[in-house]
Amino acid sequence: MFAVRGIAVALSVFVVVYGALSLAVGLCWRAGWGRRRRRPIRRSADLLFAWRMFPLVTAVVITAAFAVPSFLLLEPRTIDEPLGGVPLALGICAAGLGIFGVGNARVALRRVSRVVAKWTSAARPIESCAPVPVLRISAGVSAMSQPAMVLPAITVAGIVRPKVLLSGAAEAVLTAGELQAALNHEVAHVRRRDNLKKLMLRCVAFPGMTGLEAAWLEATEMAADDAAVSNAGEALDLASALVKLSRLQPVEWATVDPTIGLTAALVHGSAAVVSARVERLIAWSSDCLASPKTFPPWYGLGAAAATVAVFLVTYGHLLVQVHMATEWLVR
């Protein structure tokens, strides 16, 4: 019974913290995002992803560092205390969240694996300067695809072994400079591990987070645009590639179709998002490459040392307070 109570308490603390923080992030993220113009788009994209993962990380840390130790150290093992309905219900909710998240990620992986396997069934590698394989997809595969499985003009698929998939139509309409800029954009997604981040978002699906995730997708596309170009000519090449490829397919397809949710297509999102990206590239300047302001590493080390010192001094008292809170929760 002691072990069952411990598991129920740990899961209850996790789901309460996770739910409260998710609600807070869902309601408040727009206030911080409204000041995004003050920071580079790459930092904004990273900040949005950090906000999205903050509830999960914080809930895991609080549960592992406080709830579990306080229960193991301070809860009497000899008392046969019945398990209340509240921790049981919260524990079931936490288990349900975990099962749903893992299942959601597995479904997305299986779905995209089937679609990519169909796309690459007759693919041929092409020579390129990209650090990842580039495969040309035959026109026959694109033509025979179902509407929900239409090959994007150019996309990067895969997490462990990423590869760029290029349609024959895209290769035909793009100039050499435009094609290289498009490939650079896809390589930027690989380097930023964007497909892995999308899989992580599938694991932490939560109501009310759609706006935050859409803002992150928009920011990460712009961040990949910035990483793909180093001068005004390359920026214009990428803008031209976006315009040409957006005419090959409806730009909203990647927003509607869940089968390609774990890939990173060059043309992604609504027409307004693609238009905003084109305008940014046309107005490109060397300021886009300016490195964000950084602080000396000892600043971080000093802050970490201070945090650890405070943690060690107050840890025992915090465990007592957490145990009192969980006792109230169990009863």
C-alpha positions in Angstrom: 0.0 0.0 0.0 2.9 2.3 0.7 4.2 2.0 -2.8 0.8 2.5 -4.3 0.3 5.7 -2.2 3.8 6.9 -3.3 3.0 6.4 -7.0 -0.3 8.1 -6.6 1.2 11.1 -4.8 4.0 11.4 -7.4 1.6 11.3 -10.3 -0.8 13.7 -8.6 1.9 16.3 -8.0 3.1 15.9 -11.6 -0.4 16.4 -13.1 -1.3 19.4 -10.9 2.0 21.2 -11.6 1.9 20.3 -15.3 -1.7 21.3 -15.7 -1.3 24.6 -13.8 1.8 25.6 -15.7 0.4 24.6 -19.1 -2.7 26.8 -18.4 -0.4 29.7 -17.4 1.8 29.3 -20.4 -1.2 29.0 -22.7 -2.7 32.2 -21.3 0.5 34.3 -21.0 2.9 33.4 -23.8 1.5 36.1 -26.2 2.6 38.9 -23.8 6.3 37.8 -24.2 5.9 37.1 -27.9 4.6 40.6 -28.5 8.2 41.8 -27.9 9.8 39.4 -30.4 11.0 42.2 -32.6 13.6 43.1 -29.9 15.4 39.8 -30.3 16.8 37.8 -33.3 14.2 35.4 -34.8 16.4 32.4 -33.9 16.3 33.3 -30.3 12.6 33.9 -30.5 12.0 30.4 -32.0 14.1 28.8 -29.2 12.3 30.8 -26.6 8.9 29.7 -27.9 10.0 26.1 -27.9 11.3 26.5 -24.3 8.0 28.0 -23.2 6.1 25.1 -24.8 8.3 22.5 -23.0 8.6 24.4 -19.7 5.5 22.8 -18.0 6.7 19.3 -18.7 10.3 19.9 -17.6 9.3 21.8 -14.5 6.7 19.2 -13.5 9.2 16.4 -13.9 11.9 18.2 -11.9 9.5 19.1 -9.0 8.1 15.6 -8.9 11.5 13.9 -9.0 13.4 16.3 -6.8 10.8 17.1 -4.1 7.6 15.0 -4.2 9.2 11.6 -4.4 12.0 12.3 -1.8 9.7 13.9 0.6 7.4 10.9 0.5 10.1 8.4 0.8 11.9 10.2 3.7 9.0 11.6 5.7 6.0 9.3 5.1 5.7 6.6 7.9 5.7 3.1 6.4 3.9 1.5 9.3 0.7 3.5 8.9 -1.9 1.7 6.8 -3.5 4.9 5.4 -6.3 4.5 2.8 -5.8 6.1 -0.6 -8.3 9.0 -1.2 -10.3 9.5 -4.3 -8.5 12.8 -5.2 -4.9 11.3 -5.6 -6.4 8.3 -7.4 -8.2 10.5 -9.9 -5.2 12.7 -10.4 -3.0 9.7 -10.8 -5.3 8.3 -13.5 -5.2 11.6 -15.3 -1.4 11.7 -15.2 -1.2 8.2 -16.6 -3.7 9.0 -19.2 -1.7 12.1 -20.3 1.4 9.9 -20.6 -0.3 7.2 -22.6 -2.0 9.7 -24.9 1.3 11.5 -25.5 3.3 8.4 -26.3 0.5 7.0 -28.5 0.1 10.3 -30.3 3.9 10.4 -31.1 3.8 6.7 -32.2 0.9 7.3 -34.5 2.6 10.3 -36.1 5.9 8.4 -36.6 4.1 5.4 -38.2 2.1 7.7 -40.4 5.0 9.7 -41.7 7.1 6.6 -42.1 4.5 5.1 -44.4 4.2 8.3 -46.5 8.0 8.8 -46.8 8.5 5.1 -47.7 6.0 5.6 -50.6 7.7 8.8 -51.7 11.1 7.2 -51.7 10.2 3.9 -53.3 11.6 5.0 -56.6 13.9 7.8 -55.4 17.4 8.4 -56.8 20.2 10.2 -55.0 21.6 13.3 -56.7 24.9 15.1 -56.2 24.8 18.1 -54.0 26.9 20.1 -51.5 24.4 19.4 -48.7 25.7 17.5 -45.7 22.6 15.2 -45.8 21.4 12.9 -48.7 19.3 14.5 -51.3 16.8 12.3 -53.1 15.0 13.1 -56.4 11.4 11.7 -56.3 10.1 10.5 -59.6 7.2 12.3 -61.1 5.2 9.1 -61.2 5.2 8.8 -57.4 3.9 12.3 -57.1 1.2 11.8 -59.7 -0.1 8.5 -58.1 -0.1 9.9 -54.5 -3.4 10.3 -52.8 -4.4 14.0 -52.1 -3.4 13.6 -48.4 0.0 12.2 -49.4 1.1 14.6 -52.2 4.8 15.1 -52.2 5.9 18.6 -51.2 8.1 20.4 -53.6 11.1 20.1 -51.3 11.2 18.8 -47.7 13.4 17.2 -45.2 12.2 14.0 -43.6 13.7 11.8 -40.8 15.0 12.4 -37.4 17.9 10.0 -36.9 18.9 9.8 -40.6 17.4 12.9 -42.2 17.3 13.3 -45.9 16.1 16.0 -48.3 13.3 15.0 -50.7 13.2 17.0 -53.9 10.4 16.7 -56.5 11.1 16.7 -60.2 8.8 19.7 -60.6 10.7 21.8 -58.1 14.0 20.9 -59.7 12.7 21.9 -63.1 11.4 25.4 -62.1 14.3 26.5 -59.8 17.5 28.0 -61.0 20.8 26.7 -59.6 21.0 29.5 -57.0 17.4 29.1 -56.0 17.8 25.3 -55.6 20.9 25.8 -53.4 19.1 28.3 -51.2 16.2 25.9 -50.8 18.6 23.1 -49.9 20.4 25.4 -47.4 17.0 26.1 -45.8 16.3 22.4 -45.4 19.8 21.8 -44.0 19.1 24.5 -41.4 16.1 22.5 -40.2 18.3 19.4 -39.8 20.9 21.3 -37.8 18.2 22.8 -35.5 16.6 19.3 -35.0 13.2 20.7 -35.9 11.7 17.3 -36.8 12.7 16.0 -33.4 11.2 19.0 -31.7 7.9 18.4 -33.6 7.9 14.8 -32.3 8.4 16.1 -28.8 5.4 18.5 -29.3 3.3 15.4 -30.2 4.3 13.9 -26.8 3.1 16.9 -24.8 -0.1 17.7 -26.7 -2.3 19.8 -24.4 -5.5 21.9 -25.0 -5.0 25.6 -25.7 -1.4 25.3 -27.0 -2.3 25.5 -30.7 -1.5 29.2 -31.0 1.9 28.8 -29.3 2.8 25.8 -31.5 1.8 27.7 -34.6 3.9 30.7 -33.6 6.9 28.4 -33.0 6.4 26.8 -36.5 6.3 30.3 -38.1 9.4 31.4 -36.2 11.4 28.3 -36.9 10.7 28.7 -40.6 12.0 32.3 -40.5 15.0 31.1 -38.5 15.8 28.5 -41.1 15.5 31.2 -43.8 18.0 33.4 -41.9 20.4 30.5 -41.5 20.1 29.6 -45.2 21.4 32.9 -46.6 24.5 35.0 -46.0 24.0 37.9 -48.4 21.3 39.8 -50.2 21.6 37.7 -53.4 21.0 34.4 -51.6 18.1 36.0 -49.8 16.5 37.0 -53.1 17.1 33.5 -54.5 15.3 31.9 -51.5 12.5 34.4 -51.8 12.2 33.5 -55.5 12.2 29.8 -54.7 9.4 30.3 -52.1 7.3 32.2 -54.7 7.8 29.6 -57.4 7.2 26.6 -55.2 4.1 28.1 -53.6 2.6 28.1 -57.1 3.1 24.3 -57.4 0.9 23.4 -54.5 -1.6 25.0 -52.1 0.5 26.5 -49.3 -2.1 25.5 -46.7 -1.6 21.8 -47.4 1.0 21.4 -44.7 -1.2 23.0 -42.1 -4.2 20.7 -42.8 -2.4 17.4 -43.6 -1.2 15.6 -40.4 0.7 12.9 -42.3 3.6 15.3 -42.9 3.6 16.8 -39.4 7.1 15.4 -38.7 8.7 16.8 -41.9 9.9 20.3 -42.7 8.8 21.5 -46.1 10.2 24.7 -47.6 6.6 26.0 -48.3 4.8 25.5 -45.1 1.8 27.3 -43.4 -0.7 29.7 -44.7 -0.4 32.1 -47.6 0.1 35.0 -45.1 3.0 33.2 -43.5 4.7 32.5 -46.8 4.1 36.1 -47.9 5.7 37.4 -44.6 8.7 35.2 -45.2 9.1 36.5 -48.7 8.9 40.1 -47.6 11.5 39.5 -44.9 13.9 37.9 -47.4 13.4 40.8 -49.9 14.2 43.3 -47.1 17.2 41.2 -46.0 20.2 43.0 -44.4 23.4 42.0 -42.7 21.7 42.8 -39.4 19.9 39.4 -39.8 23.3 37.7 -39.2 24.1 39.7 -36.1 24.8 37.3 -33.3 22.5 37.7 -30.3 24.1 39.3 -27.3 25.8 36.8 -25.1 27.1 36.9 -21.6 30.5 35.6 -20.3 30.3 31.9 -19.3 31.2 32.7 -15.7 27.9 34.6 -15.4 26.1 31.3 -15.9 28.5 29.4 -13.6 28.0 32.0 -10.9 24.2 31.8 -11.2 24.3 28.0 -11.2 26.5 28.0 -8.1 24.2 30.4 -6.2 21.2 28.3 -7.2 22.8 25.1 -5.9 23.9 26.8 -2.7 20.3 28.0 -2.0 18.9 24.6 -2.9 21.2 22.8 -0.5 20.5 25.2 2.4 16.7 25.1 2.0 16.2 21.6 0.6 15.3 20.0 4.0 12.7 22.7 4.7 11.3 22.4 1.2 10.9 18.7 1.6 8.9 19.2 4.8 6.6 21.8 3.1 6.1 19.5 0.1 5.3 16.6 2.4 2.7 18.7 4.2 1.1 19.6 0.9 1.0 16.1 -0.3 -0.5 14.9 3.0 -3.3 17.4 2.6 -3.7 16.1 -1.0 -3.9 12.5 0.0 -6.4 13.1 2.8 
